[in-house]
Amino acid sequence: MVARARRTAIVLTSTGVGIILCFGAIAWVERELDALNGAAIGIIPLIIGAGLFIDYRLQLRELDQLNPARP
């Protein structure tokens, strides 16, 4: 379960960064600043992914507290 949260966080964060970079490149190539509005869409999966990373770290701490002998 913890590994699934980590993988989902990586995918969402990468998707958000990819969307932002894609629209940033389009705005740069086309010299059209309105294309940067599309980059704002990438903030949504980026922030969700960051939240899942935080959740992942909290889950690891809870598991360590429940099982301190875990290597």
N, CA and C of each residue as an Amber inpcrd file, in Angstrom:
protein
   213
   0.8240000  -1.2020000   0.0000000   0.0000000   0.0000000   0.0000000
   0.8640000   1.2610000   0.0000000   1.9330000   1.2420000   0.7780000
   2.8070000   2.4040000   0.8530000   3.5300000   2.6070000  -0.4760000
   3.9720000   1.5200000  -1.1020000   4.6670000   1.6170000  -2.3840000
   3.7350000   2.1540000  -3.4650000   2.4680000   1.7940000  -3.3960000
   1.5000000   2.2840000  -4.3810000   1.3270000   3.7970000  -4.2520000
   1.3080000   4.3080000  -3.0280000   1.1890000   5.7540000  -2.8120000
   2.4140000   6.4650000  -3.3670000   3.5880000   5.8590000  -3.1800000
   4.8120000   6.4650000  -3.7030000   4.8050000   6.4980000  -5.2270000
   4.4200000   5.3810000  -5.8480000   4.3620000   5.3360000  -7.3100000
   3.3600000   6.3310000  -7.8710000   2.2000000   6.4220000  -7.2460000
   1.1830000   7.3710000  -7.6950000   1.6890000   8.7990000  -7.5630000
   2.3890000   9.0870000  -6.4680000   2.9500000  10.4260000  -6.2680000
   3.9710000  10.7550000  -7.3440000   4.8100000   9.7910000  -7.6960000
   5.8180000  10.0140000  -8.7380000   5.1550000  10.2840000 -10.0770000
   4.1370000   9.4900000 -10.4080000   3.4480000   9.6560000 -11.6960000
   2.7460000  11.0140000 -11.7570000   2.0310000  11.3820000 -10.7170000
   1.3170000  12.6580000 -10.7230000   2.2700000  13.8480000 -10.7490000
   3.3310000  13.7840000  -9.9640000   4.2950000  14.8760000  -9.9510000
   4.9660000  15.0130000 -11.3160000   5.3580000  13.8960000 -11.8990000
   5.9840000  13.9210000 -13.2250000   5.0240000  14.4290000 -14.2860000
   3.7630000  14.0320000 -14.1900000   2.7580000  14.5110000 -15.1390000
   2.6040000  16.0280000 -15.0350000   2.5170000  16.5250000 -13.8250000
   2.3870000  17.9690000 -13.6270000   3.5700000  18.7330000 -14.1830000
   4.7770000  18.2500000 -13.9070000   5.9780000  18.9070000 -14.4320000
   5.9890000  18.8310000 -15.9580000   5.6070000  17.6870000 -16.5070000
   5.5710000  17.5340000 -17.9620000   4.5930000  18.4840000 -18.6320000
   3.4200000  18.6320000 -18.0500000   2.4210000  19.5560000 -18.6090000
   2.9360000  20.9880000 -18.5640000   3.5100000  21.3610000 -17.4360000
   4.0460000  22.7200000 -17.2980000   5.1530000  22.9720000 -18.3140000
   6.0770000  22.0170000 -18.4510000   7.1630000  22.1770000 -19.4190000
   6.6520000  22.2010000 -20.8570000   5.6520000  21.3770000 -21.1600000
   5.0840000  21.3310000 -22.5100000   4.4910000  22.6850000 -22.8900000
   3.6340000  23.2150000 -22.0340000   3.0160000  24.5030000 -22.3480000
   4.0290000  25.6430000 -22.3000000   5.0410000  25.5160000 -21.4450000
   6.1030000  26.5140000 -21.4270000   6.8900000  26.5120000 -22.7330000
   7.1680000  25.3210000 -23.2570000   7.8800000  25.2230000 -24.5340000
   7.0290000  25.7580000 -25.6780000   5.7390000  25.4540000 -25.6520000
   4.8380000  25.9720000 -26.6920000   4.8180000  27.5010000 -26.6500000
   4.7280000  28.0710000 -25.4600000   4.7100000  29.5280000 -25.3300000
   6.0190000  30.1320000 -25.8190000   7.1390000  29.4550000 -25.5560000
   8.4330000  29.9710000 -25.9690000   8.6020000  29.8990000 -27.4930000
   8.2380000  28.7490000 -28.0860000   8.3940000  28.5660000 -29.5330000
   7.4470000  29.4690000 -30.3110000   6.2170000  29.5220000 -29.8770000
   5.2060000  30.3010000 -30.5940000   5.2400000  31.7890000 -30.2360000
   6.0150000  32.1380000 -29.2170000   6.0720000  33.5250000 -28.7360000
   4.6650000  34.0360000 -28.3790000   3.8980000  33.1310000 -27.7810000
   2.5110000  33.4350000 -27.4120000   2.3570000  33.1910000 -25.9140000
   2.3040000  34.2590000 -25.1380000   2.2380000  34.1300000 -23.6870000
   0.9140000  33.5410000 -23.2070000  -0.1280000  33.6090000 -24.0330000
  -1.4070000  33.0160000 -23.6330000  -1.3140000  31.4980000 -23.4740000
  -0.3410000  30.8980000 -24.1210000  -0.1580000  29.4410000 -23.9810000
   0.2570000  29.0670000 -22.5690000   0.7990000  30.0230000 -21.8320000
   1.1810000  29.7400000 -20.4450000  -0.0320000  29.4720000 -19.5590000
  -1.2010000  29.8730000 -20.0100000  -2.4130000  29.5580000 -19.2450000
  -2.6050000  28.0510000 -19.1380000  -2.2060000  27.3330000 -20.1600000
  -2.2990000  25.8730000 -20.1210000  -1.3580000  25.2700000 -19.1010000
  -0.2340000  25.9400000 -18.8390000   0.7180000  25.4370000 -17.8480000
   0.1040000  25.4170000 -16.4530000  -0.8550000  26.2760000 -16.2230000
  -1.5090000  26.3010000 -14.9130000  -2.2360000  24.9930000 -14.6300000
  -2.6720000  24.3110000 -15.6810000  -3.3380000  23.0180000 -15.5050000
  -2.3830000  22.0040000 -14.8760000  -1.1040000  22.1220000 -15.1920000
  -0.1160000  21.2050000 -14.6350000   0.0930000  21.3500000 -13.1420000
  -0.3410000  22.4680000 -12.5790000  -0.1830000  22.6650000 -11.1390000
  -1.0480000  21.6880000 -10.3500000  -2.1920000  21.3160000 -10.9170000
  -3.1180000  20.4330000 -10.1950000  -2.4850000  19.0700000  -9.9020000
  -2.0230000  18.3010000 -10.9130000  -1.4030000  17.0190000 -10.5720000
  -0.0930000  17.1750000  -9.8070000   0.6000000  18.2870000 -10.0250000
   1.8440000  18.5300000  -9.3010000   1.5880000  18.6360000  -7.7990000
   0.5920000  19.4100000  -7.4140000   0.2730000  19.5830000  -5.9960000
  -0.3080000  18.3010000  -5.3950000  -1.1380000  17.5890000  -6.1530000
  -1.6740000  16.3130000  -5.6520000  -0.5350000  15.3260000  -5.4220000
   0.4060000  15.2730000  -6.3740000   1.5660000  14.3910000  -6.2100000
   2.3990000  14.7630000  -5.0000000   2.5840000  16.0530000  -4.7670000
   3.3320000  16.5020000  -3.5860000   2.6070000  16.0880000  -2.3060000
   1.2870000  16.2060000  -2.3100000   0.5090000  15.7670000  -1.1470000
   0.6420000  14.2790000  -0.9000000   0.6830000  13.5000000  -1.9680000
   0.8600000  12.0520000  -1.8130000   2.2540000  11.7030000  -1.3100000
   3.2780000  12.4840000  -1.7140000   4.6160000  12.2810000  -1.1640000
   4.6160000  12.5260000   0.3460000   3.9240000  13.5730000   0.7690000
   3.8260000  13.8560000   2.2040000   3.1080000  12.7190000   2.9150000
   2.0140000  12.2370000   2.3300000   1.2820000  11.1090000   2.9040000
   2.1650000   9.8650000   2.9830000   2.9530000   9.6260000   1.9600000
   3.8660000   8.4820000   1.9280000   4.8550000   8.5530000   3.0940000
   5.4360000   9.7410000   3.2930000   6.3950000   9.9020000   4.3960000
   5.7210000   9.7040000   5.7540000   4.4880000  10.1990000   5.8940000
   3.7570000  10.0080000   7.1540000   3.4430000   8.5360000   7.3930000
   3.0900000   7.8130000   6.3330000   2.8230000   6.3800000   6.4740000
   4.0780000   5.6300000   6.9100000   5.2300000   6.0110000   6.3530000
   6.4760000   5.3610000   6.7650000   6.7780000   5.6110000   8.2310000
   6.5460000   6.8380000   8.6910000   6.7730000   7.1440000  10.1120000
   5.8630000   6.3220000  11.0110000   4.5960000   6.1980000  10.6050000
   3.6550000   5.4070000  11.4000000   4.0730000   3.9460000  11.4430000
   4.5320000   3.4130000  10.3160000   4.9950000   2.0240000  10.3070000
   6.2210000   1.8450000  11.1820000   7.1230000   2.8180000  11.1970000
   8.3020000   2.7430000  12.0530000   7.9250000   2.7870000  13.5330000
   6.9000000   3.5670000  13.8640000   6.4620000   3.6340000  15.2660000
   5.7990000   2.3290000  15.6900000   5.0650000   1.6860000  14.7720000
   4.4110000   0.4300000  15.1030000   5.3970000  -0.7410000  15.1710000
   6.4560000  -0.6750000  14.3870000   7.4110000  -1.7620000  14.3110000
   8.8290000  -1.1890000  14.3680000   9.3240000  -0.8460000  15.5510000
  10.6390000  -0.2100000  15.6610000  11.7890000  -1.1250000  15.2760000
  11.5930000  -2.4480000  15.2300000  12.6660000  -3.3780000  14.8860000
  12.8620000  -3.5140000  13.3910000  12.0650000  -2.8090000  12.6180000
  12.1660000  -2.8710000  11.1470000  13.4770000  -2.2520000  10.6820000
  14.2510000  -2.9630000   9.8390000  15.5510000  -2.4260000   9.4030000
  15.4020000  -1.2880000   8.4300000
